[in-house]
Amino acid sequence: MVSLNSLKNEIELIKKRNQRVEADKAWETSKTRIVLISVMTYLIISLYFLYMGIPRPFMNAFVPA
């Protein structure tokens, strides 16, 4: 039969795992992450458009970002 201490240990492990999962979920939905991805996308696409010789590359890069 399972002892009370082992059940307590398992519950503590589950609680620690849930805290990690909640922290990951918070990062995935954070405004900082969204802004970082948008800015990086804009910069990369701007450089690509500039290299390709597309007119107004900095203005046109707003569409993908």
C-alpha angles and dihedrals in degrees: 000000000000115000124232092242093055090051090051090051092050091050091051090051090051091049091051091049091050090053090053092048092049091050091051091048091050090054092048092056098035122124090227092060092048092050093047093051092047094049093046091048091050093049095047094046091045091054091046093050090046090052092048092051096239112165115255094005095178093052094044092050090070091074097066093037 
